[in-house]
Amino acid sequence: MKKLLLYPSLFLMAVLCMCACHKPTAEVFEPAREFTPTKMSVTGGDTVVTISWPASVNAAPGLTYTLQISTDSSFSGKPDLSLVVNTTSVQVTDDSLMDRTPYYVRIKANGNNGSADSYWGLDTISFSFVGVQIFKTIGSSDVIDVAAILRWTPTPGVSEITLTDPGGNTAQYAVTDAAGAVGIDTIYNLKPGIKYSAEIFAGTKSKGLETFTTKTAATGANIIDLRGIADADVLVDTLPDIASGSTVLLERGMTYNVQGYTIGKTVTIMSGLGFGDPAVLSLGSNFNAAGNIDSIRFSDLVIAASGTNYFFNISNLTNINKMSVVNCTTQGQFANSFIRMQTANDRIGTLTIDNCIIDSVGVKANYAVIYANASSSAIIDNIRISNSTFYYLNYFIREDGVAPASLQVSNCTFDNFISQNGYFANYSGTPPPTFNISNCIFGNTLDPASSNGVKSSQNAAFSNSYMTSDCVFSANPFTGVTSYAGTAAGLFTGPATGDFTIKDGSFAGKSAAGDPRWRD
């Protein structure tokens, strides 16, 4: 009985052991839908971008992805570009998309081995191509009220320039072979005071984008436009007939004769907008003035000495509130002064000289560039000189026996100046309480044995100004001016020919002193 009971137990145990040792087959997970790719990133951006993403979770071999790129963030229409790839990154160039256009990207994993497509990624990202830039910077002198000069690096295939105004209106201008070869073209028929966006193309591919704003045209009842009148005497013939407060526009590049004229009203004389050199005032005899005048202004002109000793020689009782000479250059030799007041009690409230190049003044007589004499009673209350260059002059500023309010000279370059016992500044009476000279460079003195600095009972306040080693005064030397170890010829590129570009790269004032047009 005991044996019979043992055998069934052993058999049952053997069966159980066999069952326990048998390994079941592993179940393969097959998702009904592929997992959505996440965390897309974009790198680059000039003319190519790389879009990348991590592989979908539990992706089986052979999985592909669909990448869509669109200007529409909602992707409601047809995408601009659609790609199917079997990688987790892709490069896209501006050969297939537009530069400087915002694009959006979305991606999904495609169905694989019976599974469905994933959902589109929720972290839609955006990018744009910076693109190529062959346009050169558009300078202020390249733009007038109705036209602009555009320059670019000559590039094969350049065919068209498109201008777009703020309202989205566009105009296309074909680039000729001649213009394309030199990389320059002038666009006409523009509107004044408008900001335009210019884009240049080689075929359909953008090669550059630049913006500019046309200048505002001179308008008003008192605009006297002499442009287009081919008469050298038309300026002097017109001035007596215009209303006080008029602005007279001259033809650029044209020469106007001035055989002496006395101004007795507020007037502005200037070159009109256009390309090319400014209009030329050929002074057979100087300007004069008389009476009470609010403002006299000369702008954007060449002031040429042609047998005359002065630009302005005021010989009448005159009271001018404001006189200004802006963006002008001189030509020829002024034997005496540039501006002189020779009548007792003459007055200029404020004299402004800005962005000018003035040379060869007082070359035959020891007259100052700015000279208020007249028995110690003519006066210029305020003198403001800035961003200008003066060279070949014997005497700079002279006011005798009066009490002016200010002299301010800033950002100017001087060279080949002071001789024949002349002065840089001579205040024989009461010096101006505001007497500041800043950010200036003083080069070679013409005659160190007979040149004077500042004659005044009050020293001028110099700041951030420099003098070369050959800037030497025999009396009244500058104080508070930093010495430069080299000569003017070592500092400037061509001082003998009027080129004061700073050539010494180690010069401490190369970026903040002197006339800005010559700075490094």
CORGIQUI-V857754 format. One record per pair of residues at least 24 apart in sequence whose C-alpha atoms are under 6 Angstrom apart, sorted by the first residue. I is the first residue (numbers start at 1). GAP is how many residues later the second one is. D is the distance in Angstrom with one decimal. If there is no record, write none. Layout:
{{I,GAP,D} {I,GAP,D}}
This chain:
{{32,83,4.9} {33,82,5.0} {33,83,4.4} {33,84,5.8} {33,85,5.7} {34,83,5.7} {34,84,4.6} {35,83,5.5} {36,72,6.0} {36,82,5.0} {36,83,5.6} {36,85,5.9} {37,84,6.0} {45,84,4.8} {45,85,5.9} {46,83,5.2} {46,84,4.5} {46,85,5.1} {47,46,5.6} {47,47,5.4} {47,82,5.6} {47,84,5.2} {48,44,5.7} {48,45,4.2} {49,42,5.7} {49,43,5.5} {50,40,5.7} {50,41,4.4} {51,38,5.5} {51,39,5.5} {52,36,5.7} {52,37,4.0} {53,35,5.5} {63,49,5.9} {64,46,5.6} {65,43,5.7} {65,44,4.5} {65,45,5.4} {66,41,5.7} {66,42,5.5} {67,40,4.6} {68,37,5.8} {68,38,5.5} {69,35,5.5} {69,36,4.7} {70,33,5.4} {70,34,5.3} {71,32,4.6} {71,33,6.0} {73,31,5.7} {99,30,4.8} {99,32,5.2} {100,28,5.6} {100,29,5.3} {100,30,5.5} {101,27,5.4} {102,25,5.8} {102,26,4.8} {103,24,5.4} {103,25,6.0} {132,75,5.0} {132,76,5.6} {133,74,5.7} {133,75,4.0} {134,74,5.3} {135,73,5.5} {143,71,5.9} {144,70,5.7} {144,71,5.2} {144,129,5.7} {145,47,4.5} {145,69,5.0} {145,70,4.4} {145,71,5.6} {145,72,5.5} {146,43,5.6} {146,44,4.4} {146,45,5.4} {146,46,5.8} {147,40,5.4} {147,41,4.4} {147,43,5.6} {148,38,5.7} {148,39,5.4} {149,36,5.9} {149,37,4.4} {150,34,5.7} {150,35,5.5} {151,32,5.5} {151,33,4.4} {152,31,4.9} {153,30,5.6} {154,27,5.9} {154,29,4.7} {157,45,4.9} {158,43,5.7} {158,44,4.0} {159,43,5.2} {160,40,5.9} {160,41,5.3} {161,38,5.6} {161,39,4.4} {162,36,5.7} {162,37,5.2} {163,34,5.5} {163,35,4.6} {164,32,5.6} {164,33,5.1} {165,31,4.9} {192,24,5.0} {192,25,5.9} {222,24,4.5} {223,24,5.0} {224,24,4.7} {225,24,4.8} {226,24,5.4} {227,24,4.5} {232,24,4.5} {232,25,5.6} {233,24,5.5} {251,28,5.9} {252,25,5.9} {252,26,4.6} {252,27,4.4} {253,24,5.1} {253,25,5.4} {253,26,4.8} {254,25,5.1} {255,24,6.0} {255,25,4.5} {256,25,5.1} {256,26,5.9} {257,25,5.0} {258,24,5.9} {258,25,4.9} {258,26,5.8} {259,25,4.7} {259,26,4.7} {260,25,4.4} {260,26,5.0} {260,27,5.4} {261,26,5.0} {261,27,6.0} {262,25,5.8} {262,26,4.3} {262,27,4.8} {263,26,4.5} {264,25,5.7} {264,26,5.1} {264,27,5.9} {265,28,5.4} {266,27,5.6} {266,28,5.7} {266,29,4.9} {266,30,5.6} {267,29,5.3} {268,28,6.0} {268,29,4.6} {268,30,5.9} {269,29,5.0} {270,28,5.8} {270,29,4.7} {270,30,5.7} {271,29,5.6} {282,24,5.9} {284,24,5.6} {286,24,5.5} {286,25,5.1} {286,26,5.6} {287,25,4.8} {288,24,5.7} {288,25,5.5} {288,26,4.9} {289,25,5.6} {290,26,5.3} {290,27,5.9} {290,28,4.7} {291,27,4.7} {292,26,6.0} {292,27,4.8} {293,27,4.8} {294,26,5.7} {294,27,4.8} {295,26,5.9} {295,27,4.7} {295,28,5.7} {296,27,4.8} {297,26,5.8} {297,27,4.8} {298,27,4.9} {299,27,4.8} {299,28,5.7} {300,27,4.7} {300,28,5.1} {301,27,4.8} {302,26,5.7} {302,27,5.0} {302,28,5.7} {303,27,4.7} {304,26,5.6} {304,27,4.4} {304,28,5.9} {305,27,5.1} {305,28,5.8} {305,29,5.9} {309,25,4.8} {309,26,4.6} {309,27,5.0} {310,24,5.8} {310,26,5.9} {310,27,5.3} {310,28,5.1} {311,27,5.0} {312,27,4.7} {313,27,4.8} {314,27,4.9} {315,27,5.5} {315,28,5.3} {317,29,5.6} {318,28,5.0} {319,27,5.9} {319,28,4.8} {320,28,4.7} {321,27,5.7} {321,28,4.6} {322,27,5.7} {322,28,5.0} {323,28,4.9} {324,27,5.7} {324,28,4.5} {324,29,5.8} {325,28,4.9} {326,27,5.8} {326,28,4.9} {326,29,5.9} {327,28,4.9} {327,29,5.1} {328,28,4.8} {329,27,5.5} {329,28,4.7} {329,29,5.8} {330,28,5.2} {333,27,5.0} {334,27,4.7} {334,28,6.0} {335,27,4.7} {335,28,5.2} {335,29,4.9} {336,26,4.2} {336,29,5.7} {336,31,5.2} {337,25,5.6} {337,30,5.5} {337,31,5.5} {337,32,4.8} {338,31,4.9} {339,31,5.1} {340,31,4.7} {340,32,5.8} {341,31,4.9} {342,31,5.8} {342,32,4.5} {343,31,5.0} {344,30,5.0} {344,33,5.3} {344,34,5.4} {345,32,5.1} {345,33,4.8} {346,32,4.6} {347,31,5.8} {347,32,5.0} {347,33,5.7} {348,32,4.7} {349,31,5.9} {349,32,5.1} {350,32,4.6} {350,33,5.9} {351,32,4.9} {352,32,4.8} {352,33,5.9} {353,32,4.8} {354,31,5.8} {354,32,4.9} {354,33,5.7} {355,32,4.8} {355,33,4.8} {356,32,4.7} {357,31,5.7} {357,32,4.8} {358,32,5.0} {359,31,5.5} {359,32,4.8} {359,33,5.5} {360,32,4.7} {360,33,5.7} {361,32,5.1} {362,31,6.0} {368,27,4.3} {368,28,4.8} {368,29,5.5} {369,27,4.9} {370,27,5.0} {371,27,5.0} {372,27,4.9} {373,27,5.5} {376,24,5.0} {376,25,4.7} {381,24,5.2} {382,24,4.8} {383,24,4.9} {384,24,5.0} {385,24,4.8} {386,24,4.8} {386,25,5.6} {387,24,4.8} {387,25,5.2} {387,128,4.8} {388,24,4.8} {388,127,5.3} {389,24,4.7} {389,25,6.0} {390,24,5.0} {391,24,4.8} {391,25,5.4} {391,26,5.8} {392,24,5.0} {392,25,5.3} {393,24,4.8} {394,24,4.1} {394,25,4.9} {394,28,5.7} {395,27,4.8} {395,28,5.2} {395,29,5.8} {396,28,4.9} {397,28,4.7} {398,27,6.0} {398,28,4.8} {399,28,5.4} {400,28,5.3} {400,29,5.9} {401,27,5.4} {401,28,3.7} {402,27,5.2} {402,28,6.0} {403,27,4.7} {404,28,5.1} {405,27,4.8} {406,26,4.8} {406,28,4.5} {406,29,5.8} {407,28,4.9} {408,28,4.9} {408,29,5.9} {409,28,4.7} {410,27,5.8} {410,28,4.8} {410,29,5.6} {411,28,4.8} {411,29,5.0} {411,102,5.8} {411,103,4.7} {411,104,5.0} {412,28,4.8} {412,102,4.5} {412,103,4.4} {413,27,5.8} {413,28,4.9} {413,101,4.7} {413,102,5.2} {414,28,4.9} {414,29,5.8} {415,28,4.4} {415,29,5.2} {416,28,5.0} {416,29,5.2} {416,30,5.0} {417,28,5.0} {417,29,5.3} {418,27,5.7} {418,28,5.7} {418,33,5.3} {419,27,5.5} {419,28,4.9} {419,31,5.5} {419,32,4.8} {420,30,5.5} {421,29,4.5} {421,30,5.0} {422,29,5.7} {422,30,6.0} {423,29,4.6} {423,30,5.5} {424,29,5.1} {424,30,5.8} {425,29,4.9} {426,29,4.8} {427,28,6.0} {427,29,5.3} {435,25,5.2} {436,24,5.9} {436,25,4.8} {437,25,4.8} {438,24,5.6} {438,25,4.7} {438,26,5.8} {438,27,5.9} {439,25,4.9} {439,26,4.8} {439,74,4.3} {439,75,5.9} {440,25,4.7} {440,73,5.3} {440,74,4.5} {441,24,5.8} {441,25,4.9} {441,26,5.8} {441,73,5.0} {442,25,4.6} {443,24,5.9} {443,25,5.2} {443,28,5.4} {443,45,5.1} {444,26,5.0} {444,27,4.6} {444,44,5.7} {445,26,5.0} {448,24,5.1} {448,25,5.3} {448,26,5.8} {449,25,5.3} {450,24,5.7} {452,24,5.5} {453,24,4.7} {453,25,5.8}}
